[in-house]
Amino acid sequence: MKLGGKKLLDIGCNTGTYSFLAAEWIDHVIALDGDPACIDAVYRKIRDTDNLSVVPLVADLLNPTPPLGWALTERKDLFERVKSDTFLALAVIHHLCIGGNVPISYFADVLARLGKGGVVEWVEKSDPMVQRLLRNRMDIFDSYCWETFMAEMSRHFDLRGQCPLSDTRRLCLFAR
């Protein structure tokens, strides 16, 4: 299976490196990040290259915008506005699940709302960034493990492939 479709959501895009790479093969890319400085960097790249297939969006998945307006129908909620054919969730699961206290099951549910499949970078608890997130707090994340991740993702998607990046990280391709 190829990562494809007409619309891709890059969740936690940072400065958009993979958003712009994906834009070479996909018609419309939404580059989403909660850090305004990162999205500003994406915007500057768009401005400097005239690449109008990438749309930068500052949004916080831990506190998504709700539907607004008359009877909550004038403006859709964040998840409806960014719903795509496919998604990238690179180096983001630990920020949401450990940093934001989101259970892996909720993470999988949100991905299922956002697209038919995509690439998720699994980050083990032993990863240095996860250890930084845990440094000043109690580790209450017993269920943050590969087995739980795979069980929860398999409720919505089939694993189509995986590629190790290091001892603590791997890319996983999921699809329905």
Beta strands, then each sheet from edge to edge (+ up, - down):
strand 1: 7-11
strand 2: 28-33
strand 3: 54-58
strand 4: 86-89
strand 5: 117-123
strand 6: 158-164
strand 7: 169-175
sheet 1: 3+ 2+ 1+ 4+ 5+ 7- 6+
end
